[in-house]
Amino acid sequence: MSSIKPQASIPAPSISLATVVAAALVVAGCAAPEQSGDSGGEADAATDASVATVTTDASALAAVLADGQAVFGTFSGPTTREQGALMGQNRELDFVFYSLESGPFDIMTTELYMAGVAEGSGAEAPHPMILRVPPIRDGEDAARANVATALDAGVAAIVFPHVESGAEAAVAVSAMGDELWPGNPSGSLLSILIIEDRSGVERADEIVATPGVSVVFAGPGDLRRSYEGDMEAVEAAIQTVLAACQAHGVPCGITAGVDDIAERIGQGFRMFIVNDAAAVSAGRAAAGR
């Protein structure tokens, strides 16, 4: 299990979900489902259509990263359409982090969540969705199939956990196709690799140096397990990953909270996954955004 784990969801402004959903359906050009018993099939089709047409675009994220700035996202919280709508209302977010690392690869639930984000966003562009898939070490063919399925669903970025070598990094890059930033400067997709094992730290330079890698994360939680709770070793590992990223000009990411996000920005980290709205606000203020 990866060290980036969902915790508390971010609160959003107090807006009626029904109002948000109705507005989003008008924006998307989709009719609201009929409620009568005779039109159940049409209602299902309308719902399916609203899910199928939702896509998110990482080009906005890429533009901010290319400008040398920091970006901020949050864990998905409960994986429901309603929760997605609440996330869509929080306009401070740059992205939402959703995980299918363990358990069934239930992309249909992800699509419903993404539809909720679009509904909550109203007339604004939906937040890009970054999706964590199972580790490449579980099987290269399965990894490629999962990436293809996720991209077909409209996910904007793929998170590859437990990357341990340059060879695995190369698989991650090649699975993403021609729209991958920064190899394609105008690309609309991101590849995000997590280094969270001793073996990965030892090969951090070759992982980060792999052509086409968009972002590399240091994963504190699993690094803590890997180094058996030795927090000095964990921090040294985090700084090793950061140094490799800075040497190769690759944005580096980490999880953070209100108490340490400004410090991490000062160290040079540029992509953050946080647990609460206060951390997003604190991070944006520290980054001058």
C-alpha positions as semicolon CSV with decimal commas, in nm:
position;residue;x (nm);y (nm);z (nm)
1;M;0,000;0,000;0,000
2;S;0,128;0,340;-0,094
3;S;0,218;0,598;0,168
4;I;-0,016;0,860;0,024
5;K;-0,342;0,779;0,197
6;P;-0,682;0,949;0,214
7;Q;-0,785;1,101;0,542
8;A;-1,036;1,371;0,625
9;S;-1,220;1,533;0,335
10;I;-1,198;1,907;0,269
11;P;-1,505;2,109;0,364
12;A;-1,669;2,313;0,092
13;P;-1,896;2,618;0,087
14;S;-2,253;2,558;0,199
15;I;-2,429;2,525;-0,137
16;S;-2,724;2,299;-0,210
17;L;-2,603;1,991;-0,397
18;A;-2,927;1,980;-0,593
19;T;-2,868;2,338;-0,712
20;V;-2,512;2,258;-0,808
21;V;-2,609;1,942;-0,998
22;A;-2,888;2,118;-1,187
23;A;-2,656;2,400;-1,290
24;A;-2,389;2,161;-1,404
25;L;-2,632;1,963;-1,616
26;V;-2,741;2,283;-1,791
27;V;-2,378;2,378;-1,856
28;A;-2,301;2,031;-1,990
29;G;-2,609;2,031;-2,213
30;C;-2,750;1,722;-2,037
31;A;-3,114;1,692;-1,938
32;A;-3,188;1,598;-1,577
33;P;-3,321;1,241;-1,541
34;E;-3,699;1,200;-1,544
35;Q;-3,849;1,085;-1,215
36;S;-4,158;0,899;-1,345
37;G;-4,160;0,520;-1,345
38;D;-4,219;0,501;-1,723
39;S;-3,895;0,680;-1,813
40;G;-3,646;0,487;-1,598
41;G;-3,449;0,372;-1,903
42;E;-3,420;0,727;-2,034
43;A;-3,313;0,850;-1,691
44;D;-3,040;0,586;-1,674
45;A;-2,923;0,681;-2,022
46;A;-2,907;1,049;-1,926
47;T;-2,706;0,968;-1,615
48;D;-2,472;0,745;-1,814
49;A;-2,425;1,018;-2,074
50;S;-2,337;1,276;-1,811
51;V;-2,069;1,042;-1,674
52;A;-1,932;0,945;-2,013
53;T;-1,877;1,303;-2,128
54;V;-1,686;1,422;-1,819
55;T;-1,313;1,469;-1,874
56;T;-1,049;1,665;-1,690
57;D;-0,738;1,825;-1,833
58;A;-0,393;1,840;-1,673
59;S;-0,273;2,116;-1,908
60;A;-0,358;2,378;-1,645
61;L;-0,149;2,189;-1,390
62;A;0,135;2,156;-1,640
63;A;0,124;2,529;-1,712
64;V;0,159;2,618;-1,342
65;L;0,439;2,364;-1,293
66;A;0,618;2,483;-1,607
67;D;0,607;2,834;-1,461
68;G;0,794;2,708;-1,155
69;Q;0,498;2,742;-0,919
70;A;0,349;2,500;-0,667
71;V;0,017;2,318;-0,710
72;F;-0,217;2,189;-0,441
73;G;-0,468;1,907;-0,427
74;T;-0,652;1,695;-0,178
75;F;-0,752;1,337;-0,114
76;S;-1,087;1,244;-0,266
77;G;-1,264;1,166;0,060
78;P;-1,563;0,930;0,026
79;T;-1,568;0,804;-0,332
80;T;-1,921;0,917;-0,414
81;R;-2,068;1,151;-0,671
82;E;-2,194;1,374;-0,391
83;Q;-1,847;1,405;-0,242
84;G;-1,711;1,485;-0,588
85;A;-1,959;1,772;-0,613
86;L;-1,836;1,911;-0,281
87;M;-1,477;1,899;-0,406
88;G;-1,579;2,074;-0,725
89;Q;-1,707;2,366;-0,520
90;N;-1,367;2,425;-0,356
91;R;-1,204;2,651;-0,614
92;E;-0,872;2,677;-0,427
93;L;-0,785;2,323;-0,534
94;D;-0,569;2,259;-0,840
95;F;-0,655;1,887;-0,854
96;V;-0,818;1,598;-0,668
97;F;-0,629;1,279;-0,578
98;Y;-0,823;0,953;-0,618
99;S;-0,684;0,607;-0,546
100;L;-0,752;0,266;-0,702
101;E;-0,421;0,122;-0,581
102;S;-0,580;-0,164;-0,386
103;G;-0,902;-0,355;-0,422
104;P;-1,098;-0,384;-0,747
105;F;-1,004;-0,144;-1,026
106;D;-1,350;0,016;-1,019
107;I;-1,322;0,284;-1,286
108;M;-1,701;0,325;-1,302
109;T;-1,706;0,463;-0,947
110;T;-1,423;0,697;-1,045
111;E;-1,628;0,821;-1,341
112;L;-1,924;0,891;-1,114
113;Y;-1,699;1,085;-0,877
114;M;-1,559;1,285;-1,170
115;A;-1,913;1,365;-1,283
116;G;-1,978;1,496;-0,934
117;V;-1,669;1,718;-0,951
118;A;-1,795;1,860;-1,280
119;E;-2,137;1,926;-1,129
120;G;-1,988;2,097;-0,826
121;S;-1,767;2,313;-1,048
122;G;-2,071;2,473;-1,211
123;A;-1,959;2,696;-1,498
124;E;-1,590;2,660;-1,398
125;A;-1,359;2,397;-1,546
126;P;-1,361;2,077;-1,336
127;H;-1,054;2,008;-1,125
128;P;-0,811;1,767;-1,293
129;M;-0,839;1,417;-1,148
130;I;-0,514;1,236;-1,070
131;L;-0,561;0,863;-1,024
132;R;-0,331;0,624;-0,839
133;V;-0,313;0,279;-0,998
134;P;-0,163;-0,044;-0,859
135;P;0,219;-0,068;-0,864
136;I;0,397;-0,164;-1,185
137;R;0,568;-0,444;-0,991
138;D;0,229;-0,618;-0,975
139;G;0,252;-0,673;-1,351
140;E;0,353;-0,458;-1,646
141;D;0,068;-0,572;-1,870
142;A;-0,187;-0,506;-1,599
143;A;-0,036;-0,163;-1,537
144;R;-0,065;-0,068;-1,904
145;A;-0,424;-0,192;-1,916
146;N;-0,517;0,006;-1,605
147;V;-0,361;0,323;-1,745
148;A;-0,543;0,283;-2,077
149;T;-0,874;0,231;-1,896
150;A;-0,818;0,535;-1,675
151;L;-0,720;0,763;-1,963
152;D;-1,024;0,650;-2,163
153;A;-1,236;0,754;-1,864
154;G;-1,093;1,107;-1,881
155;V;-0,841;1,100;-1,595
156;A;-0,583;1,378;-1,634
157;A;-0,285;1,223;-1,456
158;I;-0,171;0,878;-1,344
159;V;0,007;0,817;-1,013
160;F;0,242;0,517;-1,013
161;P;0,319;0,405;-0,654
162;H;0,626;0,214;-0,531
163;V;0,846;0,291;-0,831
164;E;1,181;0,124;-0,761
165;S;1,389;0,157;-1,077
166;G;1,449;0,345;-1,398
167;A;1,302;0,050;-1,586
168;E;0,972;0,085;-1,401
169;A;0,978;0,460;-1,460
170;A;1,021;0,394;-1,832
171;V;0,716;0,167;-1,830
172;A;0,514;0,439;-1,657
173;V;0,616;0,696;-1,918
174;S;0,555;0,472;-2,218
175;A;0,208;0,375;-2,092
176;M;0,095;0,738;-2,105
177;G;0,117;0,798;-2,481
178;D;0,195;1,107;-2,687
179;E;0,003;1,359;-2,473
180;L;0,248;1,333;-2,182
181;W;0,397;1,655;-2,047
182;P;0,681;1,767;-2,052
183;G;0,797;1,543;-2,337
184;N;0,511;1,703;-2,528
185;P;0,531;2,070;-2,413
186;S;0,163;2,118;-2,495
187;G;0,062;1,776;-2,362
188;S;-0,249;1,734;-2,149
189;L;-0,138;1,438;-1,932
190;L;0,094;1,397;-1,634
191;S;0,288;1,093;-1,507
192;I;0,344;1,109;-1,131
193;L;0,583;0,857;-0,976
194;I;0,608;0,786;-0,602
195;I;0,940;0,679;-0,448
196;E;0,855;0,518;-0,114
197;D;1,089;0,220;-0,070
198;R;1,460;0,198;0,017
199;S;1,534;0,047;-0,323
200;G;1,364;0,340;-0,492
201;V;1,559;0,592;-0,286
202;E;1,882;0,416;-0,381
203;R;1,784;0,452;-0,748
204;A;1,623;0,794;-0,717
205;D;1,855;0,955;-0,969
206;E;1,785;0,701;-1,244
207;I;1,411;0,715;-1,176
208;V;1,392;1,094;-1,189
209;A;1,623;1,111;-1,492
210;T;1,390;0,893;-1,702
211;P;1,281;1,103;-2,002
212;G;0,915;1,199;-1,989
213;V;0,858;1,182;-1,613
214;S;0,631;1,471;-1,513
215;V;0,648;1,471;-1,131
216;V;0,815;1,254;-0,866
217;F;0,677;1,226;-0,512
218;A;0,856;1,127;-0,195
219;G;0,617;0,909;0,006
220;P;0,675;0,970;0,379
221;G;0,434;0,705;0,511
222;D;0,581;0,401;0,339
223;L;0,932;0,541;0,374
224;R;0,871;0,541;0,749
225;R;0,787;0,171;0,731
226;S;1,076;0,100;0,498
227;Y;1,321;0,265;0,738
228;E;1,155;0,104;1,042
229;G;1,047;0,431;1,200
230;D;1,390;0,599;1,185
231;M;1,265;0,950;1,111
232;E;1,613;1,091;1,050
233;A;1,660;0,827;0,779
234;V;1,315;0,902;0,641
235;E;1,390;1,273;0,613
236;A;1,727;1,197;0,454
237;A;1,546;0,979;0,198
238;I;1,295;1,256;0,128
239;Q;1,577;1,503;0,072
240;T;1,752;1,253;-0,158
241;V;1,443;1,239;-0,378
242;L;1,409;1,619;-0,372
243;A;1,777;1,666;-0,466
244;A;1,740;1,427;-0,760
245;C;1,434;1,617;-0,880
246;Q;1,610;1,951;-0,855
247;A;1,917;1,817;-1,035
248;H;1,704;1,703;-1,330
249;G;1,450;1,985;-1,332
250;V;1,156;1,760;-1,238
251;P;0,887;1,894;-1,001
252;C;0,893;1,713;-0,667
253;G;0,585;1,636;-0,461
254;I;0,502;1,542;-0,102
255;T;0,211;1,524;0,140
256;A;0,197;1,809;0,392
257;G;-0,016;1,979;0,654
258;V;-0,072;2,328;0,787
259;D;0,231;2,306;1,017
260;D;0,492;2,209;0,756
261;I;0,365;2,308;0,413
262;A;0,541;2,647;0,410
263;E;0,869;2,481;0,508
264;R;0,833;2,222;0,233
265;I;0,765;2,496;-0,022
266;G;1,080;2,671;0,096
267;Q;1,275;2,349;0,046
268;G;1,162;2,335;-0,316
269;F;0,867;2,094;-0,325
270;R;0,612;2,195;-0,588
271;M;0,319;1,951;-0,577
272;F;0,123;1,890;-0,257
273;I;-0,152;1,654;-0,150
274;V;-0,314;1,771;0,173
275;N;-0,591;1,670;0,411
276;D;-0,780;1,989;0,482
277;A;-0,878;2,325;0,341
278;A;-0,658;2,513;0,587
279;A;-0,347;2,343;0,447
280;V;-0,446;2,436;0,091
281;S;-0,497;2,799;0,192
282;A;-0,170;2,805;0,388
283;G;0,018;2,653;0,097
284;R;-0,120;2,894;-0,159
285;A;-0,032;3,188;0,067
286;A;0,322;3,060;0,121
287;A;0,366;3,003;-0,252
288;G;0,234;3,348;-0,343
289;R;-0,068;3,212;-0,521
